[in-house]
Amino acid sequence: MDEGYQLSMIIVGLILLLLGLVTGIGILWSVGVVLVIVGAVLMLLGRSGRRIGGRAHYY
């Protein structure tokens, strides 16, 4: 994956977190948390520069 996708995943996750907090809809909060965590993990793995799971890049 390109770093831009991971950053946009984190931004969408934060937006969903805020919407879930403001509207009180729990599923938005849950999906937002998942997107932020997955985006952060993918960004860290992409920046490590090492092969992870037998793949040099995540596309």
C-alpha positions in Angstrom: 0.0 0.0 0.0 1.1 3.5 -0.6 1.5 5.7 2.4 -1.3 7.9 1.2 -3.8 5.1 1.6 -2.8 4.5 5.2 -3.0 8.2 6.0 -6.4 8.5 4.4 -7.6 5.4 6.4 -6.5 7.0 9.6 -8.2 10.3 8.7 -11.5 8.5 7.8 -11.2 6.6 11.1 -10.9 9.8 13.0 -13.8 11.3 11.2 -16.0 8.3 12.0 -14.8 8.4 15.7 -15.9 12.1 15.9 -19.2 11.4 14.2 -19.9 8.4 16.5 -19.1 10.5 19.5 -21.3 13.4 18.4 -24.3 11.4 17.2 -24.1 8.6 19.8 -24.0 5.8 17.2 -21.8 3.1 18.6 -21.1 1.3 15.2 -19.5 4.5 13.9 -17.2 4.6 16.9 -16.3 1.0 16.6 -15.5 1.2 12.8 -13.5 4.4 13.5 -11.4 2.7 16.1 -10.7 -0.3 13.8 -9.7 2.0 10.9 -7.4 4.1 13.0 -5.7 1.0 14.4 -5.3 -0.8 11.1 -4.1 2.3 9.3 -1.5 3.0 12.0 -0.3 -0.7 12.0 0.0 -0.7 8.2 1.9 2.6 8.2 4.3 1.3 10.8 4.8 -1.9 8.9 5.3 0.0 5.6 7.9 2.3 7.2 9.9 -0.5 8.8 11.6 -1.3 5.4 11.6 -5.1 6.2 9.6 -7.9 4.7 6.7 -8.9 6.8 4.7 -12.1 6.1 6.9 -12.9 3.1 6.0 -9.7 1.2 8.2 -6.7 0.6 5.2 -4.4 -0.1 1.5 -4.3 0.7 -0.6 -3.5 -2.4 
